[in-house]
Amino acid sequence: MKTIIFIEDEPTLQKTVGRFLENEGYEVKSAIDGETGLAMVKKIKPDLVLLDLILPKKDGFEVLKELKADETTKDIPVIILTNLEKTADIEKTLSLGATTYLVKANYELEEIVKKIKETINKNE
């Protein structure tokens, strides 16, 4: 079973996306702040990280930067799922090593799951 760590501080979204992914056969672990999420990724080494950018304790940019700087986690694909739509934010995360950038408001759950599946399959 593939494992996904979802780092998101919005509990409703976390539950909804988490349940949806579990129904698709993934194991989902959740963290509500960047610091906890980062520690979980380093410990669990998931198949994919779903990451929000606006987070308490450590923002998504910082989490991404640290994951990509660490030899043990640098190859884990990271999908950004956020409300930030600025081109500068998108470019920054992609230059830091994010695989995909999704703006929450622009995607249905099914589309998000499809992107996750594509990314995990591509990474195998």
Secondary structure, 3 states (H helix, E strand, C coil): CCEEEEECCCHHHHHHHHHHHHHCCCEEEEECCHHHHHHHHHHHCCCEEEECCCCCCCCHHHHHHHHHHCCCCCCCCEEEEECCCCHHHHHHHHHHCCCEEEEHHHCCHHHHHHHHHHHHHHHC
